[in-house]
Structure formats: C-alpha cells, structure tokens
Amino acid sequence: MTFEFKKLTGDEPIIEKVNQEPTKKASMIGGETPIKEIVKQPIKITKKKRIPPISGTKDGTDLSRLRQGRERHEGFDVGQYVQSVPMLFSRDGHNQWLGDQFRGGHAFLLLGGPSFGDLMKETYEFKGKKRSVKEILDYPGHVTMCVNNAVKSYRPNMWVCVDSPDHFIKSTWLDPKIQKFVPFCHTEKTIFDNESWKETNTKVGDCPNVLFYRRNEHFQHEQFMHEDTFNWGSHKKYGGSRSVMLVAFRLLYHLGIRNLYLLGCDFNMSEDSKYHFDQDRTRGSQTGNNSTYKALIERFSLMKPDLDALGYNVWNCNPDSQLKVFPHMKFIDAANRACANMPNIETERTAGLYDRQANMKKDKEVDLKKNAAKNIADQYSETDRKEIKDKLDTARIKLSNLKKLAEQEPTDENNKAVRRARTEFRKIEKEKNKIWGIVK
C-alpha cells in the first residue's frame, strides 16, 4: 500500500506504521494532501507537543476571546438590537440573561467614601417608626449594591469588583445571599482568608451566586452605555484611570435600574479621610485615587447628556461630594422615593386574602338582591308602607299575648294558636320587607 503526499504544513500527523489492509476510499486530508486509501485500524501518529496555557484551557486564544471580547482593550457599540448581546456569564461561559430584571427600578450604590460611615450613625422616621440607616436599606423594596470592601460596612443584595479576588473579604465570596459580579478573568483565581491571613484553594468559580462579565479598558463616552462589554476606564495607553464604579454604573442600568442613588461618593481622599472601612492608603495611593476621581468627574460630565436621554436618573446623597455632575438628594428622601409603592410590612393585612374571591362573590349576590328589592319597593307608596307596618305591629302584639297565655295555660289548643300566630307574623313580615325593600 502506498500514500501520496503533495504538501505538509508542519501541523499534520506523521504516519509511521500501517498494519491493516485498506478498506475505504478518501479524497483529501488537511485540504491539500490526497490519500488513495485509509486504513481501518488506528494508526500510530506523532503529534506536535503543545504546552497548555496556565488556565488549563485547550486554546488560550479561545479563552481570551471569551473573556475580553473582539479586542483586548476595546468595547464595541452593539446598537439597539431587539435581542441584546450576552453580557453576563456562568463560570463555563454560558449566557446568563438578567437584563431589565429590575425594570424601571431604584437602587442604592454604596461606594467607599467615609461619608457613608457617618450616614450609618443616623436614624430617620421611615414607614411609621424611627429606624437606623441599616434598617432602612434592609427594608423590602430597596435594592442595594456595594463595590469592593464597602461590603464590610453593609451587606447588600449585589456586589461588584474589578481587582484581584484576594483583595476582598472572604465572607463576601462565601455569602450565597449576595449576588456577585466579577470579571471573567478571575474565574479560576483563588480567594484569600482574611481571618487566618492565608491563601486558600477556593476558587472564585467555586463560590456561590457568582456571575461573570467581560470588560474593556478604553473609555469612550459616546458608546459607554451600549458596548458589548463593561468598561472600567482606560488603559495607560489611552490615558489611564480605571474604576469599579464605572462597571457598577453600567451594570445597574443593564439590570433595569433607572433611578440610582449614590452613597459614600465623596471623591476626595486624604490622610484623614480614606474609607468607611478599615484600610490605610499611602500618599501615593491617595494621589492616584484623587487623580481617578478627577477623571471620573470628567467622564460622567461627558456621559450626562446620554444618561438623560436614556432616562437614567442619578442622584448623589452626599452634599459635600466633589462629584457635582449629579444633583444632590437627601438620603431619607431617596429612601422614601425608592420605596414609595411598598406598603408598611408590619401593618399590611393578611386576613381574608385566601377567601377574598368567595366573599366578593357573596357580596355581589347581596348587592344584586338589594337592587332587585329596591326596584320592587319603589313600586309601593308611603301609604302601602304604613299599612303593612301597622299590620305587622298588630300581628306582633297578638303573637306576644298568645305566648303569655300559653305559658300560663299550656294546653294543646293554646300552643297551636301560638304556632298559627307565628306563621302569620312571619308571612306579614316577609311582605313588609318586600314593600320596604329590606334584604335579609
């Protein structure tokens, strides 16, 4: 048996030995290598050895495409399609559609500024009683999202990060009640045990209630709200300055939030004012953060007309914040506004809900009877009503006298007289109710 090879590119297997007679015809292999016959038994081949990427994936290019999008730094405007592009994913890359789940809703975004720590010490009148800020934020109807370690001061409904997973407290990762949004590139990274101060073997992808997103790092305000990935600022080649706030901002809009209230949004870091949780910052870090704040102010200023056009309403609840792009709103006003349609959960009624429809049916039947009785009663005059009333009064007196007599002389005759008088009384009463329009 012979094989004819025309051209090899270097990636094809090299056939070393054949032990079986040919049984089937074929025309091409590899696109340019015609073969006259193929053997039935497997052939021994020698393949090019490849070193798998650290991630363990078969092809590192596949992984980068899934996690970063078309280009490493760029996001692309996806337009206004009827069906949105996938934005959130499972650990295995399956699309997890959560778009508009809070359609038109309200949310509080909790950032790291120390003003939130001061706010948490306050109490306000809310839904009929004095409550702490924590109790108000916990009240049903309020949607909350934290970034980074702001979760240490308040446990929200949702949490988002951009930096390495080992920067954040372990309890966030392990809490199934907090829905976590994490960059796709962190799926196989491990979390840090901040209690024992040791590395762990627990991967982000092993933690409960985690969804992943793709990000880009070239900020372009004209397409920020419509990109196929989440922008978190700019790579240094495009001017630098990146922030998790940008991801949270776009993510909440994607989830359907249209009224956003910023808490802990100070945009000013100094030696005496860092975070509302325990974390020191070097002078260099303070300078870097303040530089990022300035960049964010400029970016939000550029985005503001687009946000207004989209109906994305944003308020800053810190009157002393350096971010003045968005109007100020007091926290308690924001809380009342966000929960305006939510009843008082301590006083709302449950009695009658299970048999409400049956009772409504009975009430409807009674109303029909009353209307019918009224229509009949309208056919009688005041004279008719007076006559039947006098007749009923006479029958009542007669019945009363016969009862007294039967008590004094309990004979069969007297008892029969009482029964006859009672029957007569009921007959007249029924007639009286008809004339007077009374329904029983």
C-alpha positions as CSV (number, residue, x, y, z in Angstrom):
1,M,0.0,0.0,0.0
2,T,1.3,3.4,-0.9
3,F,0.4,7.0,0.2
4,E,1.0,10.1,-1.9
5,F,1.7,13.4,-0.1
6,K,1.8,16.7,-2.0
7,K,2.4,19.2,0.7
8,L,2.8,19.3,4.5
9,T,2.3,22.4,6.6
10,G,4.0,21.1,9.7
11,D,0.9,20.6,11.8
12,E,-0.3,17.3,10.2
13,P,0.4,14.0,11.9
14,I,3.2,11.9,10.6
15,I,2.2,8.3,9.7
16,E,4.8,5.9,10.9
17,K,3.3,2.4,10.5
18,V,0.3,0.7,9.0
19,N,-0.7,-2.8,9.9
20,Q,-4.1,-3.2,8.2
21,E,-5.3,-3.6,4.7
22,P,-7.2,-0.5,3.3
23,T,-11.0,-0.7,3.4
24,K,-12.3,2.7,2.4
25,K,-11.6,5.4,-0.2
26,A,-11.0,9.1,0.6
27,S,-10.0,12.1,-1.4
28,M,-8.4,14.7,0.8
29,I,-6.9,15.2,4.2
30,G,-5.8,18.5,5.6
31,G,-7.1,20.2,2.5
32,E,-4.1,19.6,0.2
33,T,-3.0,16.0,0.9
34,P,-4.8,13.5,-1.2
35,I,-4.9,10.0,0.1
36,K,-5.8,7.0,-2.0
37,E,-6.8,4.7,0.8
38,I,-7.4,4.9,4.6
39,V,-6.7,2.1,7.0
40,K,-9.4,0.6,9.2
41,Q,-7.2,0.2,12.4
42,P,-6.0,3.3,14.2
43,I,-2.6,4.4,13.0
44,K,0.3,5.4,15.2
45,I,0.9,9.1,14.8
46,T,3.4,11.6,16.2
47,K,1.9,15.0,17.1
48,K,3.5,18.3,17.8
49,K,3.8,18.8,21.5
50,R,2.0,21.9,22.8
51,I,2.3,23.4,26.3
52,P,-1.2,24.1,27.6
53,P,-1.9,27.6,28.9
54,I,-1.9,28.1,32.7
55,S,-5.6,28.3,32.7
56,G,-5.9,24.7,31.7
57,T,-7.9,25.6,28.5
58,K,-7.2,23.8,25.3
59,D,-6.6,27.0,23.4
60,G,-5.6,30.2,25.1
61,T,-7.0,32.3,22.2
62,D,-10.5,30.9,22.9
63,L,-10.2,32.0,26.5
64,S,-9.1,35.5,25.7
65,R,-11.8,35.9,23.1
66,L,-14.5,34.8,25.6
67,R,-13.2,37.0,28.4
68,Q,-12.1,40.1,26.6
69,G,-14.2,40.5,23.5
70,R,-13.1,41.3,20.0
71,E,-10.0,43.3,21.0
72,R,-8.2,43.3,24.3
73,H,-8.8,46.9,25.2
74,E,-11.9,47.8,23.1
75,G,-15.6,47.7,23.6
76,F,-17.8,47.8,20.6
77,D,-21.1,49.6,20.2
78,V,-23.8,47.0,19.7
79,G,-26.6,49.3,18.7
80,Q,-30.2,49.0,19.7
81,Y,-31.0,45.4,18.7
82,V,-34.2,43.6,19.7
83,Q,-32.1,40.9,21.3
84,S,-29.3,42.1,23.5
85,V,-25.8,40.7,23.2
86,P,-24.7,38.4,26.1
87,M,-23.3,40.4,29.0
88,L,-23.2,38.1,32.0
89,F,-21.9,34.5,32.1
90,S,-21.6,31.4,34.2
91,R,-18.1,30.1,35.0
92,D,-18.3,27.9,31.9
93,G,-19.2,30.8,29.6
94,H,-23.0,30.1,29.4
95,N,-25.1,33.3,28.9
96,Q,-27.0,34.3,32.0
97,W,-29.6,36.9,31.0
98,L,-30.6,39.3,33.8
99,G,-31.3,42.3,31.7
100,D,-34.1,44.5,32.9
101,Q,-34.9,42.3,35.9
102,F,-35.4,45.5,37.9
103,R,-37.2,47.2,35.1
104,G,-37.5,50.9,35.8
105,G,-36.5,50.3,39.4
106,H,-34.5,52.2,42.1
107,A,-31.1,51.2,43.6
108,F,-28.5,52.5,46.1
109,L,-24.9,52.2,45.0
110,L,-22.6,52.1,48.1
111,L,-19.1,53.3,47.4
112,G,-16.1,53.6,49.8
113,G,-16.2,57.2,50.9
114,P,-16.1,57.9,54.7
115,S,-19.4,59.8,54.5
116,F,-21.3,56.5,54.4
117,G,-19.8,55.6,57.8
118,D,-21.2,58.9,59.1
119,L,-24.5,58.3,57.5
120,M,-24.8,54.8,59.1
121,K,-24.9,56.5,62.5
122,E,-28.1,58.4,61.7
123,T,-31.7,57.5,62.3
124,Y,-34.8,58.6,60.4
125,E,-38.5,58.4,60.5
126,F,-39.5,55.8,57.9
127,K,-42.7,53.8,57.4
128,G,-44.2,54.9,60.6
129,K,-41.3,54.4,63.0
130,K,-37.8,55.6,63.8
131,R,-35.2,53.4,62.0
132,S,-31.5,53.2,61.6
133,V,-30.0,53.7,58.1
134,K,-29.2,49.9,58.0
135,E,-32.8,49.1,58.8
136,I,-34.0,51.5,56.1
137,L,-31.6,50.0,53.5
138,D,-32.7,46.5,54.6
139,Y,-36.4,47.4,54.2
140,P,-38.1,45.3,51.4
141,G,-38.2,47.2,48.2
142,H,-34.7,48.7,48.5
143,V,-32.1,47.3,46.0
144,T,-28.5,47.8,47.1
145,M,-25.1,47.2,45.5
146,C,-21.7,47.6,47.1
147,V,-18.3,47.8,45.5
148,N,-15.0,46.3,46.8
149,N,-14.7,46.2,50.6
150,A,-17.6,48.6,51.2
151,V,-19.5,45.4,51.9
152,K,-17.7,45.4,55.3
153,S,-20.0,48.2,56.5
154,Y,-23.2,47.0,54.9
155,R,-24.3,43.6,53.4
156,P,-26.1,44.4,50.1
157,N,-28.1,42.5,47.6
158,M,-25.4,42.7,45.0
159,W,-21.6,43.3,44.9
160,V,-19.2,44.0,42.1
161,C,-15.4,44.2,41.8
162,V,-12.7,44.6,39.1
163,D,-9.5,43.9,41.0
164,S,-7.9,40.7,42.0
165,P,-10.2,38.5,44.2
166,D,-7.6,38.2,47.0
167,H,-8.2,42.0,47.8
168,F,-11.6,41.4,49.2
169,I,-13.0,39.9,52.4
170,K,-13.8,36.2,52.4
171,S,-17.3,36.5,53.8
172,T,-18.4,38.2,50.6
173,W,-17.3,35.3,48.4
174,L,-18.9,32.7,50.6
175,D,-22.3,34.5,51.2
176,P,-24.9,33.0,48.9
177,K,-27.3,35.8,49.6
178,I,-25.1,38.4,47.9
179,Q,-25.1,38.2,44.1
180,K,-21.6,38.8,42.9
181,F,-20.4,40.2,39.6
182,V,-16.8,39.5,38.8
183,P,-14.5,39.9,35.7
184,F,-14.3,36.7,33.7
185,C,-10.6,36.6,34.0
186,H,-11.0,35.9,37.8
187,T,-12.9,32.6,37.5
188,E,-10.1,30.3,38.4
189,K,-8.2,32.6,40.8
190,T,-8.3,31.9,44.5
191,I,-9.7,33.9,47.3
192,F,-7.8,35.0,50.4
193,D,-8.6,34.0,54.0
194,N,-8.5,37.3,55.8
195,E,-9.2,35.6,59.2
196,S,-6.2,33.2,59.2
197,W,-4.3,35.5,56.8
198,K,-3.5,32.7,54.5
199,E,-4.0,31.8,50.9
200,T,-6.8,29.3,50.1
201,N,-7.5,26.7,47.5
202,T,-11.1,28.1,47.0
203,K,-11.6,29.5,43.5
204,V,-13.9,32.3,42.6
205,G,-15.8,30.0,40.3
206,D,-16.4,27.6,43.3
207,C,-18.2,30.4,45.3
208,P,-22.0,30.7,45.4
209,N,-24.1,33.1,43.4
210,V,-21.3,34.5,41.2
211,L,-21.8,35.8,37.7
212,F,-19.0,36.9,35.3
213,Y,-18.7,39.8,32.9
214,R,-16.3,40.8,30.1
215,R,-14.6,44.2,30.4
216,N,-12.8,46.7,28.2
217,E,-10.4,49.4,29.1
218,H,-10.8,52.1,26.5
219,F,-13.3,54.7,27.8
220,Q,-15.5,56.2,25.0
221,H,-18.4,58.1,26.4
222,E,-20.5,58.1,23.3
223,Q,-20.8,54.3,23.4
224,F,-20.3,53.6,27.1
225,M,-23.9,52.6,27.7
226,H,-24.2,50.4,24.6
227,E,-21.0,48.4,24.4
228,D,-20.8,44.6,24.3
229,T,-18.5,44.6,27.3
230,F,-18.3,46.6,30.5
231,N,-15.9,49.5,30.5
232,W,-13.9,50.2,33.7
233,G,-11.9,53.2,32.5
234,S,-8.9,53.4,30.3
235,H,-5.6,51.5,29.9
236,K,-2.5,53.7,30.3
237,K,-2.1,53.8,26.5
238,Y,-5.5,55.6,26.4
239,G,-4.8,57.9,29.3
240,G,-5.2,55.6,32.3
241,S,-7.6,55.8,35.3
242,R,-9.9,52.8,35.9
243,S,-12.6,52.3,38.5
244,V,-15.1,49.7,39.6
245,M,-17.7,52.5,39.8
246,L,-18.0,52.6,36.0
247,V,-18.8,48.9,35.9
248,A,-21.4,49.2,38.7
249,F,-22.9,52.2,36.9
250,R,-23.4,50.4,33.6
251,L,-24.3,47.0,35.3
252,L,-27.2,48.5,37.3
253,Y,-28.6,50.1,34.1
254,H,-28.3,46.7,32.3
255,L,-30.2,45.1,35.2
256,G,-33.1,47.6,34.7
257,I,-32.3,50.3,37.3
258,R,-33.4,53.7,36.1
259,N,-33.1,55.7,39.4
260,L,-29.7,55.5,41.1
261,Y,-28.7,57.0,44.5
262,L,-25.0,57.2,45.3
263,L,-23.9,56.7,48.9
264,G,-20.3,57.1,50.1
265,C,-19.5,59.0,46.9
266,D,-17.0,61.6,48.3
267,F,-14.4,61.7,45.6
268,N,-11.8,63.2,48.0
269,M,-9.1,61.1,49.7
270,S,-6.7,62.4,52.2
271,E,-4.6,61.3,55.2
272,D,-7.6,61.8,57.5
273,S,-10.3,60.7,55.0
274,K,-9.9,57.4,53.3
275,Y,-12.7,54.8,53.5
276,H,-15.6,54.0,55.8
277,F,-14.0,50.6,56.5
278,D,-10.6,49.9,58.0
279,Q,-7.9,50.3,55.2
280,D,-4.9,52.5,55.1
281,R,-3.6,54.2,52.0
282,T,-0.1,55.5,51.2
283,R,0.4,59.1,50.0
284,G,1.0,57.7,46.5
285,S,-2.3,55.7,46.6
286,Q,-4.2,58.8,47.8
287,T,-2.7,60.8,44.9
288,G,-3.7,58.0,42.5
289,N,-7.2,57.8,43.8
290,N,-7.7,61.6,43.7
291,S,-6.5,61.5,40.1
292,T,-9.0,58.8,39.3
293,Y,-11.8,60.9,40.9
294,K,-10.9,63.8,38.6
295,A,-11.0,61.6,35.6
296,L,-14.4,60.1,36.7
297,I,-15.8,63.6,37.1
298,E,-14.8,64.5,33.6
299,R,-16.2,61.2,32.2
300,F,-19.5,61.5,34.0
301,S,-19.8,65.1,32.6
302,L,-19.3,63.7,29.1
303,M,-21.9,60.9,29.7
304,K,-24.5,63.1,31.4
305,P,-26.4,64.0,28.2
306,D,-26.6,60.4,27.1
307,L,-27.8,59.3,30.6
308,D,-30.5,61.9,30.5
309,A,-31.6,60.8,27.0
310,L,-31.8,57.1,28.3
311,G,-33.8,58.1,31.3
312,Y,-31.1,57.0,33.7
313,N,-31.6,59.3,36.7
314,V,-28.7,59.6,39.2
315,W,-28.6,61.5,42.5
316,N,-25.7,61.9,44.9
317,C,-26.8,61.7,48.6
318,N,-23.6,63.3,49.9
319,P,-23.9,67.1,49.8
320,D,-20.2,67.6,50.4
321,S,-19.1,65.3,47.5
322,Q,-16.7,66.6,44.9
323,L,-18.9,64.9,42.2
324,K,-21.3,67.6,41.3
325,V,-22.4,66.3,37.9
326,F,-25.4,64.7,39.5
327,P,-27.9,66.6,41.7
328,H,-28.0,66.1,45.4
329,M,-30.8,64.3,47.2
330,K,-31.1,63.7,50.9
331,F,-30.8,60.0,51.9
332,I,-34.2,59.8,53.6
333,D,-35.9,61.5,50.5
334,A,-34.2,58.9,48.3
335,A,-35.3,56.0,50.6
336,N,-39.0,57.3,50.6
337,R,-38.9,57.7,46.8
338,A,-37.4,54.3,46.2
339,C,-40.0,52.6,48.5
340,A,-43.0,54.8,47.6
341,N,-45.1,51.9,46.4
342,M,-44.1,49.4,49.1
343,P,-46.7,49.1,51.9
344,N,-45.8,49.0,55.6
345,I,-44.9,45.4,56.0
346,E,-45.6,45.4,59.7
347,T,-49.2,46.5,59.3
348,E,-50.3,45.2,55.9
349,R,-53.4,42.9,56.1
350,T,-53.4,39.2,55.5
351,A,-56.9,38.3,57.0
352,G,-59.4,37.5,54.2
353,L,-56.9,37.1,51.4
354,Y,-57.5,33.3,51.0
355,D,-61.3,33.7,50.8
356,R,-61.4,37.1,49.3
357,Q,-62.9,36.0,45.9
358,A,-65.6,33.9,47.5
359,N,-66.5,36.8,49.8
360,M,-66.6,39.1,46.8
361,K,-69.0,36.7,45.0
362,K,-71.3,36.7,48.0
363,D,-71.2,40.5,48.3
364,K,-72.0,40.8,44.7
365,E,-75.0,38.5,45.1
366,V,-76.2,40.5,48.1
367,D,-75.9,43.7,46.1
368,L,-78.0,42.2,43.3
369,K,-80.6,41.2,45.8
370,K,-80.7,44.7,47.3
371,N,-81.0,46.3,43.9
372,A,-83.8,44.0,43.0
373,A,-85.6,44.6,46.3
374,K,-85.3,48.4,45.8
375,N,-86.8,48.2,42.4
376,I,-89.8,46.3,43.8
377,A,-90.1,48.7,46.8
378,D,-90.2,51.7,44.5
379,Q,-93.5,50.4,43.1
380,Y,-95.2,50.9,46.5
381,S,-96.4,54.2,48.1
382,E,-95.8,55.6,51.6
383,T,-99.4,54.6,52.4
384,D,-98.6,51.0,51.5
385,R,-95.6,51.0,53.7
386,K,-97.6,52.4,56.7
387,E,-100.4,49.9,56.3
388,I,-98.1,46.9,56.2
389,K,-96.1,48.2,59.2
390,D,-99.3,48.7,61.2
391,K,-100.4,45.2,60.2
392,L,-97.1,43.7,61.3
393,D,-97.3,45.5,64.6
394,T,-100.7,44.1,65.3
395,A,-99.5,40.6,64.4
396,R,-96.6,41.0,66.8
397,I,-98.8,42.1,69.7
398,K,-101.2,39.2,69.0
399,L,-98.3,36.7,69.0
400,S,-96.9,38.1,72.2
401,N,-100.3,37.8,74.0
402,L,-100.7,34.2,72.8
403,K,-97.3,33.3,74.1
404,K,-98.1,34.7,77.5
405,L,-101.4,32.7,77.6
406,A,-99.7,29.5,76.5
407,E,-97.2,30.0,79.4
408,Q,-100.0,30.4,81.9
409,E,-102.2,27.7,80.4
410,P,-100.0,25.3,78.4
411,T,-102.8,23.4,76.6
412,D,-102.6,21.9,73.2
413,E,-105.1,24.5,71.9
414,N,-103.1,27.4,73.2
415,N,-99.8,26.0,71.7
416,K,-101.5,25.5,68.3
417,A,-102.7,29.2,68.5
418,V,-99.2,30.3,69.1
419,R,-97.8,28.4,66.1
420,R,-100.6,29.8,63.8
421,A,-99.9,33.3,65.0
422,R,-96.1,32.9,64.5
423,T,-96.7,31.7,60.9
424,E,-99.0,34.6,60.2
425,F,-96.5,37.0,61.7
426,R,-93.7,35.7,59.5
427,K,-95.8,35.9,56.4
428,I,-96.7,39.6,57.1
429,E,-93.0,40.3,58.0
430,K,-91.9,38.9,54.6
431,E,-94.5,41.1,52.9
432,K,-93.4,44.1,54.8
433,N,-89.7,43.5,53.8
434,K,-90.7,43.3,50.2
435,I,-92.6,46.6,50.4
436,W,-89.9,48.3,52.3
437,G,-87.0,46.9,50.1
438,I,-85.3,45.1,53.0
439,V,-83.0,42.2,52.2
440,K,-82.1,39.6,54.8
